[in-house]
């Protein structure tokens, strides 16, 4: 495994023995690799898992519920490659149907183990996330920076889809949605209209707008930003998560920037702005909203305790809010699950259904 700065590590191959290139990032979570590997926000990235033992609970089955795989965040693996310290060839879990090695092979994803992931993580922290490549013996490939292309267009749905038959109609703009977002909304008496990232939804019938997570640079999503800008002129409730936070900020006139190495873990502490309320969150993003560029109509909603970066924003008078973290986390902390209830409450008020 080689970084663009020339630093090289040698390890052993598992998964598919093919070369791969992408942006090298790390995640410090102790569990949840099935969810991470199928998270569309990792599109085009070589993922380094810092927890030393990986693979011991294999890969779960593909049972469906509400037309979604129950134990994954999307229908396929999105990472370009996987790097771990120790790979467990023996797995044991009540829900496992195959090994991680078999799952990667079936999806043509290479993996490397036996690498000093602590040293690799320290390198990324010092130098920042950068392009890298995995080259099994006898293979070659070029470096590739996935942030230079529109990754959202690759992971978004290509057609309108309907889930559920609940009371509240949610227009979900799919920029790379994690399935657990849909699951959380369906639990709250909703009908979800899932549309492509560049879909013009102005003539759709819905009660609330949802902006999903997704990969890459938010500034690549011009069509989405334009559609959101028109929505912000109205008063229908809006809720954005992760990339959705950044897209809402850009639509409101604020700016975004690339973080040095991003936030990817299950234990990121945040604080609600203007209060002493703290929460532990699950995160996966490489870009952030610049708080200094928010106009007078908007204010930060949450702040990252570690580095003071933006973790969400809200409109001061309209029912618009967003989070940079993942309140739907699976697996991960669920401290902020209540934000889905807040979104539904905003819709009830908009419809004149206050209790």
CORZIQUI-V133161 format. One record per backbone hydrogen bond with DSSP energy under -0.5 kcal/mol. NH is the residue of the N-H (numbers start at 0). CO is the residue of the C=O. E is the energy in kcal/mol with one decimal. If there is no record, write none. Layout:
# CORZIQUI-V133161
nh=NH co=CO e=E
nh=NH co=CO e=E
This chain:
# CORZIQUI-V133161
nh=1 co=132 e=-2.4
nh=2 co=6 e=-2.9
nh=3 co=130 e=-2.3
nh=5 co=2 e=-2.1
nh=8 co=0 e=-3.0
nh=11 co=112 e=-3.3
nh=13 co=110 e=-2.0
nh=15 co=108 e=-2.2
nh=17 co=15 e=-1.8
nh=19 co=133 e=-2.0
nh=21 co=131 e=-2.1
nh=22 co=43 e=-1.5
nh=23 co=129 e=-2.8
nh=24 co=22 e=-0.5
nh=24 co=45 e=-2.2
nh=26 co=47 e=-2.3
nh=27 co=263 e=-1.8
nh=35 co=31 e=-2.4
nh=36 co=32 e=-2.7
nh=37 co=33 e=-1.1
nh=38 co=35 e=-1.4
nh=39 co=37 e=-0.6
nh=41 co=38 e=-2.2
nh=42 co=39 e=-1.7
nh=43 co=77 e=-1.3
nh=44 co=41 e=-2.2
nh=45 co=22 e=-2.2
nh=46 co=44 e=-0.7
nh=46 co=80 e=-2.6
nh=47 co=24 e=-2.7
nh=47 co=45 e=-0.5
nh=48 co=46 e=-0.6
nh=48 co=82 e=-2.4
nh=49 co=26 e=-2.3
nh=49 co=47 e=-0.6
nh=50 co=28 e=-0.5
nh=53 co=51 e=-0.6
nh=53 co=85 e=-2.3
nh=57 co=54 e=-1.6
nh=58 co=97 e=-2.8
nh=60 co=94 e=-1.2
nh=64 co=67 e=-2.8
nh=67 co=64 e=-1.0
nh=69 co=62 e=-2.8
nh=71 co=68 e=-0.9
nh=77 co=36 e=-2.9
nh=78 co=36 e=-0.9
nh=79 co=44 e=-2.9
nh=80 co=44 e=-1.0
nh=81 co=109 e=-2.0
nh=82 co=46 e=-2.8
nh=83 co=111 e=-2.7
nh=85 co=51 e=-2.5
nh=87 co=53 e=-2.7
nh=88 co=86 e=-0.8
nh=90 co=88 e=-0.5
nh=91 co=55 e=-2.5
nh=95 co=92 e=-1.3
nh=96 co=58 e=-2.6
nh=97 co=58 e=-1.2
nh=102 co=98 e=-2.3
nh=103 co=99 e=-2.6
nh=104 co=100 e=-2.3
nh=105 co=101 e=-2.4
nh=106 co=102 e=-1.0
nh=106 co=103 e=-0.5
nh=107 co=104 e=-1.4
nh=108 co=103 e=-2.4
nh=109 co=79 e=-0.6
nh=110 co=13 e=-2.3
nh=111 co=81 e=-2.2
nh=112 co=11 e=-2.8
nh=113 co=84 e=-2.3
nh=114 co=83 e=-1.2
nh=116 co=114 e=-1.7
nh=119 co=115 e=-2.0
nh=120 co=116 e=-2.5
nh=121 co=117 e=-2.3
nh=122 co=118 e=-2.0
nh=123 co=119 e=-2.1
nh=124 co=120 e=-2.5
nh=125 co=121 e=-2.0
nh=126 co=122 e=-2.9
nh=127 co=123 e=-2.8
nh=128 co=259 e=-2.4
nh=129 co=23 e=-0.7
nh=131 co=21 e=-3.0
nh=132 co=1 e=-2.2
nh=133 co=19 e=-2.9
nh=138 co=135 e=-2.1
nh=145 co=143 e=-0.8
nh=147 co=144 e=-1.5
nh=148 co=145 e=-1.6
nh=150 co=148 e=-1.4
nh=153 co=150 e=-0.9
nh=154 co=150 e=-1.2
nh=155 co=151 e=-1.9
nh=160 co=193 e=-2.4
nh=162 co=191 e=-2.2
nh=165 co=189 e=-1.3
nh=167 co=188 e=-2.3
nh=168 co=166 e=-0.5
nh=169 co=167 e=-0.6
nh=169 co=190 e=-3.2
nh=170 co=168 e=-0.5
nh=170 co=207 e=-2.7
nh=171 co=169 e=-0.8
nh=171 co=192 e=-2.5
nh=172 co=170 e=-0.7
nh=172 co=209 e=-2.9
nh=173 co=171 e=-0.8
nh=173 co=194 e=-2.7
nh=174 co=172 e=-0.9
nh=178 co=72 e=-1.7
nh=180 co=177 e=-1.9
nh=181 co=177 e=-0.9
nh=182 co=178 e=-2.4
nh=183 co=179 e=-2.3
nh=184 co=180 e=-2.1
nh=185 co=181 e=-2.5
nh=186 co=182 e=-1.5
nh=187 co=184 e=-1.6
nh=188 co=185 e=-0.9
nh=190 co=167 e=-2.8
nh=191 co=162 e=-2.9
nh=192 co=169 e=-3.3
nh=192 co=190 e=-0.5
nh=193 co=160 e=-3.0
nh=193 co=191 e=-0.8
nh=194 co=171 e=-2.6
nh=194 co=192 e=-0.5
nh=198 co=195 e=-1.6
nh=200 co=198 e=-1.0
nh=203 co=200 e=-2.1
nh=205 co=203 e=-0.7
nh=206 co=168 e=-3.1
nh=207 co=168 e=-1.5
nh=208 co=236 e=-2.9
nh=209 co=170 e=-3.1
nh=210 co=238 e=-2.7
nh=211 co=172 e=-1.6
nh=211 co=209 e=-0.5
nh=214 co=174 e=-0.5
nh=219 co=216 e=-1.9
nh=220 co=217 e=-1.9
nh=221 co=219 e=-1.0
nh=224 co=220 e=-2.4
nh=225 co=221 e=-2.3
nh=226 co=222 e=-2.0
nh=227 co=223 e=-2.6
nh=228 co=224 e=-2.3
nh=229 co=225 e=-1.4
nh=230 co=226 e=-1.5
nh=231 co=227 e=-2.3
nh=232 co=228 e=-0.5
nh=232 co=229 e=-0.8
nh=233 co=230 e=-1.6
nh=236 co=206 e=-0.6
nh=237 co=318 e=-2.0
nh=238 co=208 e=-2.2
nh=239 co=320 e=-1.4
nh=240 co=210 e=-2.4
nh=241 co=322 e=-2.6
nh=243 co=240 e=-2.6
nh=244 co=241 e=-0.9
nh=245 co=241 e=-1.4
nh=246 co=242 e=-2.8
nh=247 co=243 e=-2.1
nh=248 co=244 e=-1.9
nh=249 co=245 e=-2.5
nh=250 co=246 e=-2.4
nh=251 co=247 e=-1.6
nh=252 co=249 e=-1.0
nh=253 co=248 e=-2.6
nh=256 co=287 e=-2.3
nh=258 co=285 e=-2.7
nh=262 co=284 e=-2.4
nh=263 co=261 e=-0.5
nh=264 co=282 e=-1.3
nh=267 co=280 e=-2.3
nh=268 co=266 e=-0.6
nh=269 co=278 e=-2.6
nh=270 co=302 e=-2.5
nh=271 co=276 e=-2.7
nh=272 co=300 e=-2.0
nh=274 co=271 e=-1.9
nh=277 co=275 e=-0.5
nh=278 co=269 e=-2.2
nh=280 co=267 e=-2.5
nh=282 co=264 e=-2.9
nh=284 co=262 e=-1.9
nh=287 co=256 e=-2.6
nh=289 co=254 e=-2.7
nh=290 co=288 e=-0.9
nh=292 co=289 e=-1.9
nh=293 co=290 e=-1.3
nh=297 co=294 e=-1.8
nh=298 co=313 e=-2.0
nh=300 co=311 e=-2.3
nh=301 co=311 e=-0.8
nh=302 co=270 e=-2.5
nh=303 co=308 e=-2.8
nh=304 co=268 e=-2.1
nh=305 co=268 e=-0.6
nh=307 co=303 e=-2.1
nh=309 co=288 e=-0.7
nh=310 co=301 e=-2.5
nh=312 co=321 e=-1.0
nh=313 co=298 e=-2.3
nh=314 co=319 e=-2.4
nh=315 co=296 e=-2.8
nh=319 co=317 e=-2.1
nh=320 co=237 e=-2.1
nh=321 co=312 e=-2.3
nh=322 co=239 e=-2.5
nh=323 co=310 e=-2.1
nh=324 co=310 e=-0.7
nh=325 co=281 e=-2.6
nh=326 co=324 e=-0.7
nh=328 co=325 e=-1.5
nh=329 co=330 e=-0.6
nh=332 co=265 e=-0.5
nh=334 co=279 e=-0.5
nh=336 co=333 e=-1.6
nh=338 co=335 e=-1.9
nh=339 co=336 e=-1.7
nh=340 co=336 e=-0.6
nh=341 co=337 e=-1.9
nh=342 co=338 e=-1.8
nh=343 co=339 e=-2.0
nh=344 co=340 e=-2.6
nh=345 co=341 e=-2.3
nh=346 co=342 e=-1.8
nh=347 co=343 e=-2.4
nh=348 co=344 e=-2.3
nh=349 co=345 e=-2.2
nh=350 co=346 e=-2.2
nh=351 co=348 e=-1.2
nh=352 co=347 e=-3.8
